[in-house]
Amino acid sequence: MIKFKLIPLPFLVYSNLIFAGTVGSISQSEMLPSFLFIGLGGSYNSVKLDQYLDPLIGTTDIYSGTTLVASGSANGPATPFHDTQTTFAPEAQIGYARFFSNTDWLWGTKFSYRYLSITATDANIVAPQVGSVTSVDGTTIDFTGRATIDSVQTQVNHELDLIPFIGHSFKKSYAYLGIGPSLFGTRTNIYNITGYADIDGEHINVSGAPVSFSSSKWMWGGVAQIGLTYFIHPTWFLDINYTYAITPHNETNYLAPFSGTLSNGDTKSGTLFGTSTQYITVQAISVSMNKTFAI
C-alpha cells in the first residue's frame, strides 16, 4: 500500500527558484493582474479512517406479568478500527487570484471538490462486555457477555475544501500555500448488533433479533495545500498540488429499543446504545487544467 509523505516546502521553493532563474520575473503583460479560474482534473488520494465504537451499552428490565422483577446493564468497547485506502478521484475547482500592487506576490482563494467514493469495512466484530443484573430484593449478580456486530461499513464520499492562499509568481508560473476549512460527506451502516450474557452458566441472547443502524453525516475539518502552477497560455494553466486534510473526532450516537420473552415466561425490554467516534485523514496529489477569466 502506497503512503504519502509530507512534501518538504524547501523542495518546492527550490523548484521555483529554478523557474525564476530560467525564465525571469513575471510581467503583468503575461499574466492577468486579477482573474477568476475554473479547473477540472484528478487526484490520487490516501484516505485513512480511525474508528472507535465506545461505549456499547445494553440495558434490560425484566417483568413477571406487569411487575418489574429485575434490571440489568452491560457495556464494553469494540476493538478500535484503522483502515487506509488509496483511490483516484475526479476533481473540480474554482477560484480567484489577485496580485499585490507592483509586486510578484499574489493572494487568492479556491474552492475544490473531490469525489472519493471509498468504503471501509470492519467485519465480524466481537466486543467483550461486563455487567450486572439486580433483582427488586437487592440481590445483584455480576456477569460477562459480548456484543456481536456483523459489520460496520463507513463510506467517505465527498471532500470539499475552501482554501485562501498566498503565492509568489515567476514568468509563467506561481507557487502558493494555503490553509482553510474542509468538509467530508460520510455514511455509516452498522449491521446486526446482538447482545449476549453468560449468567449462572446459561448463554442468553439478551437483545433478541439483531438491530442495525445507519447515519449520514457531514464532518468538518481543516486542510492545508501547497502547489505550483504553470501557464501554457496566457489564459490556461496547469495546477499541481499536495493537500493534507484532517477532521477532529466526530461522535455519532445510536439508540434502539428491544423486547422479548425469556425461557421462564418472563418478558424483557431494554435499549441498545452505542457511540461511534471517527477521524478522517486524507492526503492527495492533484493535477488540473484551468481556464482564467479577467475581472
C-alpha positions as CSV (number, residue, x, y, z in Angstrom):
1,M,0.0,0.0,0.0
2,I,1.4,3.4,-1.0
3,K,1.5,6.0,1.7
4,F,2.2,9.7,1.2
5,K,4.8,11.6,3.0
6,L,4.7,15.4,3.5
7,I,6.4,17.2,0.7
8,P,9.1,19.5,2.1
9,L,8.5,23.1,1.5
10,P,12.2,23.8,0.7
11,F,11.9,21.4,-2.3
12,L,9.0,23.4,-3.8
13,V,10.8,26.7,-3.1
14,Y,13.9,25.4,-4.7
15,S,11.9,24.2,-7.8
16,N,10.5,27.7,-8.2
17,L,13.9,29.3,-7.8
18,I,14.9,27.2,-10.8
19,F,11.9,28.6,-12.7
20,A,12.9,32.1,-11.6
21,G,16.4,31.7,-12.7
22,T,15.5,30.3,-16.0
23,V,12.6,32.4,-17.2
24,G,12.9,35.6,-15.0
25,S,10.3,37.6,-13.1
26,I,6.7,37.9,-14.2
27,S,5.5,40.8,-16.2
28,Q,1.8,41.9,-16.0
29,S,1.6,41.5,-19.8
30,E,2.0,37.8,-19.4
31,M,-0.4,37.1,-16.5
32,L,-3.6,38.9,-15.7
33,P,-3.4,41.2,-12.6
34,S,-6.6,39.6,-11.2
35,F,-8.6,36.7,-12.5
36,L,-11.1,34.0,-11.9
37,F,-10.2,30.4,-12.7
38,I,-12.1,27.2,-13.2
39,G,-10.4,23.8,-13.5
40,L,-11.0,20.1,-13.9
41,G,-8.6,17.3,-13.2
42,G,-7.9,14.3,-11.0
43,S,-6.2,13.3,-7.8
44,Y,-4.5,10.3,-6.2
45,N,-5.7,10.0,-2.6
46,S,-4.7,8.2,0.6
47,V,-7.8,8.0,2.8
48,K,-7.4,6.9,6.5
49,L,-10.3,6.2,8.8
50,D,-9.8,5.8,12.6
51,Q,-13.0,4.4,14.2
52,Y,-13.9,3.6,17.8
53,L,-17.1,2.0,19.0
54,D,-17.1,3.0,22.6
55,P,-19.2,2.6,24.6
56,L,-21.5,-0.2,23.5
57,I,-24.2,-0.4,26.2
58,G,-27.3,-2.6,26.7
59,T,-29.9,-2.1,29.5
60,T,-32.7,-4.5,30.3
61,D,-35.7,-4.6,32.5
62,I,-37.3,-8.0,33.3
63,Y,-41.0,-8.3,34.1
64,S,-43.2,-11.1,35.6
65,G,-46.5,-10.1,34.1
66,T,-46.6,-6.4,34.6
67,T,-44.4,-6.4,37.7
68,L,-40.7,-5.4,37.4
69,V,-38.6,-8.1,39.0
70,A,-35.0,-7.2,37.9
71,S,-32.9,-4.7,35.9
72,G,-29.5,-5.1,34.4
73,S,-26.9,-3.5,32.1
74,A,-23.7,-4.3,30.4
75,N,-21.1,-2.4,28.5
76,G,-17.7,-2.6,26.8
77,P,-15.9,-1.2,23.8
78,A,-15.1,-2.9,20.5
79,T,-11.6,-3.1,19.2
80,P,-10.5,0.2,17.5
81,F,-10.6,0.0,13.7
82,H,-7.9,1.6,11.5
83,D,-8.1,1.5,7.7
84,T,-6.1,3.2,4.9
85,Q,-7.1,3.0,1.3
86,T,-5.9,4.7,-1.9
87,T,-8.0,5.8,-4.7
88,F,-8.1,8.0,-7.8
89,A,-10.8,10.7,-7.7
90,P,-12.1,13.3,-10.2
91,E,-11.7,16.9,-9.0
92,A,-13.1,20.3,-9.9
93,Q,-12.1,23.7,-8.6
94,I,-13.0,27.4,-8.9
95,G,-11.1,30.3,-7.5
96,Y,-9.9,33.9,-7.6
97,A,-6.4,35.4,-7.6
98,R,-5.0,38.9,-7.5
99,F,-1.6,40.4,-7.5
100,F,-0.5,42.8,-4.8
101,S,0.3,46.2,-6.5
102,N,3.7,46.3,-8.1
103,T,5.0,43.0,-6.7
104,D,5.4,39.4,-7.7
105,W,3.2,38.3,-4.8
106,L,-0.4,37.4,-5.1
107,W,-3.3,36.3,-2.9
108,G,-6.5,34.4,-3.6
109,T,-8.9,31.7,-2.6
110,K,-10.1,28.5,-4.2
111,F,-12.9,26.0,-3.7
112,S,-12.3,22.4,-4.7
113,Y,-14.4,19.3,-4.7
114,R,-13.3,15.6,-4.9
115,Y,-15.5,12.5,-5.2
116,L,-13.5,10.0,-3.1
117,S,-16.1,7.2,-3.0
118,I,-14.3,4.8,-0.7
119,T,-15.8,2.2,1.7
120,A,-14.0,0.9,4.8
121,T,-15.4,-2.3,6.4
122,D,-14.8,-3.6,9.8
123,A,-16.4,-7.1,9.9
124,N,-17.2,-9.9,12.4
125,I,-16.8,-7.6,15.5
126,V,-17.0,-9.1,19.0
127,A,-17.0,-6.6,21.9
128,P,-16.4,-8.3,25.3
129,Q,-18.7,-6.8,28.0
130,V,-19.2,-6.9,31.7
131,G,-22.4,-6.2,33.6
132,S,-24.8,-7.0,36.4
133,V,-28.4,-7.7,37.0
134,T,-30.2,-6.6,40.2
135,S,-33.5,-8.1,41.4
136,V,-36.0,-5.9,43.2
137,D,-35.0,-7.5,46.6
138,G,-31.5,-6.1,46.1
139,T,-29.7,-9.2,45.0
140,T,-27.0,-8.5,42.4
141,I,-25.4,-11.0,40.0
142,D,-22.4,-10.0,38.0
143,F,-21.9,-11.5,34.6
144,T,-19.8,-11.3,31.4
145,G,-21.1,-11.2,27.9
146,R,-20.4,-9.9,24.5
147,A,-21.9,-7.7,21.8
148,T,-21.5,-9.1,18.2
149,I,-21.8,-7.0,15.1
150,D,-21.8,-8.4,11.6
151,S,-20.0,-5.4,10.1
152,V,-19.6,-1.6,10.2
153,Q,-19.3,0.0,6.8
154,T,-18.2,3.6,6.5
155,Q,-18.3,5.5,3.2
156,V,-16.2,8.6,2.7
157,N,-17.8,10.0,-0.5
158,H,-17.2,13.8,-0.8
159,E,-14.5,16.2,0.1
160,L,-15.0,20.0,-0.2
161,D,-12.1,22.4,0.6
162,L,-12.1,26.2,0.8
163,I,-8.5,27.4,0.8
164,P,-7.4,31.0,1.0
165,F,-3.8,31.1,-0.3
166,I,-0.8,33.4,-0.9
167,G,1.8,32.9,-3.6
168,H,4.8,34.1,-5.4
169,S,4.9,34.4,-9.2
170,F,7.5,33.7,-11.8
171,K,7.4,34.3,-15.5
172,K,5.0,31.5,-16.4
173,S,4.1,30.1,-13.0
174,Y,3.4,30.8,-9.4
175,A,3.9,28.8,-6.2
176,Y,1.3,29.0,-3.5
177,L,0.5,27.9,0.1
178,G,-3.0,27.9,1.6
179,I,-4.9,26.7,4.6
180,G,-8.7,26.6,5.3
181,P,-11.7,24.5,6.3
182,S,-12.6,21.1,4.8
183,L,-15.9,19.2,4.8
184,F,-16.4,15.5,4.3
185,G,-19.6,13.7,3.4
186,T,-19.9,10.3,5.0
187,R,-22.3,7.5,5.7
188,T,-22.0,4.7,8.3
189,N,-24.0,1.5,8.4
190,I,-23.9,-0.8,11.4
191,Y,-25.3,-4.2,10.6
192,N,-26.8,-6.7,13.0
193,I,-25.9,-6.0,16.6
194,T,-26.8,-8.6,19.2
195,G,-26.1,-8.6,22.9
196,Y,-25.4,-11.8,24.9
197,A,-24.9,-12.6,28.6
198,D,-23.5,-15.6,30.4
199,I,-25.5,-15.8,33.7
200,D,-25.3,-18.9,36.0
201,G,-23.8,-21.0,33.3
202,E,-26.5,-20.1,30.8
203,H,-25.7,-18.3,27.5
204,I,-28.6,-15.9,26.9
205,N,-29.4,-13.8,23.9
206,V,-30.5,-10.7,25.8
207,S,-31.4,-8.3,22.9
208,G,-33.3,-10.7,20.7
209,A,-33.4,-10.1,17.0
210,P,-30.3,-8.3,15.6
211,V,-30.5,-4.5,15.4
212,S,-29.0,-2.3,12.6
213,F,-28.2,1.4,12.5
214,S,-27.5,3.9,9.7
215,S,-26.4,7.5,9.7
216,S,-25.2,10.1,7.2
217,K,-23.0,12.9,8.4
218,W,-21.0,15.9,7.2
219,M,-17.7,16.2,9.1
220,W,-15.8,19.5,9.4
221,G,-12.0,19.6,9.4
222,G,-9.1,21.6,8.3
223,V,-6.9,21.5,5.1
224,A,-3.5,22.7,4.1
225,Q,-2.3,22.8,0.5
226,I,1.0,23.6,-1.3
227,G,1.1,23.9,-5.1
228,L,2.7,25.1,-8.3
229,T,1.0,26.4,-11.4
230,Y,2.4,26.7,-15.0
231,F,0.8,28.8,-17.7
232,I,0.8,27.1,-21.0
233,H,-1.1,30.0,-22.5
234,P,-2.0,33.5,-21.1
235,T,-5.5,32.2,-20.1
236,W,-4.7,28.5,-19.4
237,F,-2.6,27.0,-16.7
238,L,-1.7,23.6,-15.1
239,D,-2.1,23.3,-11.4
240,I,-0.2,20.6,-9.4
241,N,-0.6,20.5,-5.7
242,Y,-0.3,18.4,-2.5
243,T,-3.2,18.5,0.0
244,Y,-3.4,17.3,3.6
245,A,-6.9,17.3,5.2
246,I,-7.9,16.1,8.6
247,T,-11.0,16.1,10.9
248,P,-11.2,16.3,14.6
249,H,-13.2,13.5,16.4
250,N,-16.8,13.2,15.3
251,E,-19.2,11.3,17.5
252,T,-22.5,9.7,16.4
253,N,-24.9,8.2,18.9
254,Y,-27.1,5.2,18.1
255,L,-30.1,4.1,20.1
256,A,-32.7,1.3,19.6
257,P,-35.2,-0.5,21.8
258,F,-35.7,-4.2,22.0
259,S,-38.2,-6.6,23.7
260,G,-38.8,-10.3,24.0
261,T,-39.7,-13.3,26.2
262,L,-37.3,-15.3,28.4
263,S,-37.4,-19.1,28.6
264,N,-39.2,-18.9,32.0
265,G,-42.0,-16.9,30.6
266,D,-40.9,-13.5,32.0
267,T,-40.7,-10.6,29.5
268,K,-37.8,-8.3,28.8
269,S,-37.5,-4.8,27.4
270,G,-34.4,-2.7,27.0
271,T,-32.2,-0.4,24.9
272,L,-29.1,-0.8,22.9
273,F,-26.9,2.3,22.9
274,G,-23.6,2.9,21.2
275,T,-21.3,5.8,20.2
276,S,-19.1,5.8,17.1
277,T,-16.2,8.1,17.1
278,Q,-14.4,8.7,13.8
279,Y,-11.4,10.6,12.5
280,I,-10.7,11.0,8.7
281,T,-7.3,11.9,7.2
282,V,-6.8,12.5,3.5
283,Q,-3.6,13.2,1.6
284,A,-3.8,13.9,-2.1
285,I,-1.7,14.8,-5.1
286,S,-3.8,16.6,-7.7
287,V,-3.4,17.8,-11.3
288,S,-5.9,20.0,-13.0
289,M,-6.2,22.1,-16.2
290,N,-7.6,25.6,-15.5
291,K,-9.1,28.4,-17.6
292,T,-8.7,32.0,-16.4
293,F,-11.1,34.9,-16.9
294,A,-10.1,38.6,-16.5
295,I,-12.1,40.6,-13.9
